[in-house]
Amino acid sequence: MEQPNLTYIEKLSGNDEIFKNKFIAILKDEFPIEKEEYYQSLNASKTKETALIVHKLKHKLNILGMEKAYGLSVFYEEELNKGNTSLAPKFKSILDTIESYLNTI
Amino acid sequence: MTCIIIDDEAAARAIVAQLCTSYPELDVIEEFPNAIDAIKFLNQQTIDLVFLDIHMPGFTGFDFVQTLKNPPKIVLTTSDTNFAIEAYEYEAIVDYLVKPISPERFAKSIQKVKNSLQKQPALSASEGNATGVGEDLYINIDRRLIKLTFDEILFIEAKGDYIDVKTTKETHRVHNTLKKIKEKLPEELFLQIHRSYIINFTKIIDIEDNSVLIDKSVIPISRSNRPELMRRLNLL
């Protein structure tokens, strides 16, 4: 599984450690909420709503340098808009990877 | 230059705000997680620039633009490239930034905003470009400046000291380089896929392993440019 990284955040931060720490804190706050919203929506079979949440989550994959995961989420979002949830297990692996990573930083 | 940031994602707002800190002339006076609150704010206060996310639940960025009678300059921020054409239909929209936004691309955008604000007082109502700033390109042929809209350009091919600009109607041969014309084209629509070709990727009809079909022309994709093309296409 592709691993997240802080390359983009570090580029954006430069030497601004305050911003870097603040941004990581935002990720740590926002990600679990979006993840929870995602599962609630998915379990309620609201695929269009789920697609919107995946859309928001996929930006975080980009921020964390997960290009392959981002590609999959783009496709997943499209499939959700068609009512197809078959990529949900793969997307779960991505979310789990990010969750584990955010616990380490 | 006073500005506000509208995005339902806190991380995205933080990124734009951080990018703004490199520009002392930019004064971020407020951030909004939704467009409705921003509209209420704009009814009370005039600002110069809005960084606006398109994809928000309930009320999209385009809904926001259509709601305002006299909108300020707007820079769209989005994870999708497939709204680029629609974006350029609004006069207020100056630029279109695809997330994650790089500092380099952000710098270009700020320059576009400055150029746009400088042009504004000089334009009379009749001169105003109804389809938005930066929607066209002038090419110099036999001392004549010919206007081409970005949408009519299919692709550009390098031919030694010249470039061929292939449009929906004809091909123009211009004494210039691919590198120079690339700087004039919006990244949201154009992509170099080979050392001799820049394409308008909204015009792609078909893709094979190492080539794309645009109109009736088969254009090669170099190995090094292929990942970026595939990344962009994934977004369509």
Contacts between the chains, C-beta under 8 A, distances in Angstrom:
chain1	res1	chain2	res2	distance
A	8	B	100	5.6
A	11	B	102	7.8
A	11	B	103	7.1
A	12	B	15	6.4
A	12	B	18	5.8
A	12	B	19	7.3
A	12	B	103	6.9
A	13	B	18	7.5
A	16	B	18	7.6
A	16	B	21	8.0
A	19	B	14	7.9
A	19	B	18	5.4
A	19	B	21	8.0
A	22	B	14	7.1
A	23	B	11	7.0
A	23	B	14	5.5
A	23	B	15	7.7
A	23	B	18	7.4
A	26	B	10	5.1
A	26	B	11	5.2
A	26	B	14	5.4
A	27	B	11	5.9
A	29	B	10	7.4
A	30	B	9	7.1
A	30	B	10	5.2
A	30	B	11	5.8
A	52	B	55	7.6
A	52	B	57	5.6
A	55	B	55	5.7
A	55	B	79	6.5
A	56	B	8	7.0
A	56	B	9	5.5
A	56	B	55	7.9
A	58	B	79	6.2
A	59	B	9	6.3
A	59	B	11	7.2
A	59	B	12	6.2
A	59	B	79	5.3
A	59	B	99	5.2
A	59	B	100	7.0
A	60	B	11	6.5
A	62	B	79	7.3
A	62	B	99	6.3
A	62	B	100	4.7
A	63	B	11	6.5
A	63	B	15	7.6
A	63	B	100	5.4
A	67	B	231	7.3
A	71	B	230	7.9
A	71	B	231	7.3
A	71	B	234	5.3
A	74	B	234	4.5
A	74	B	235	6.1
A	75	B	234	7.1
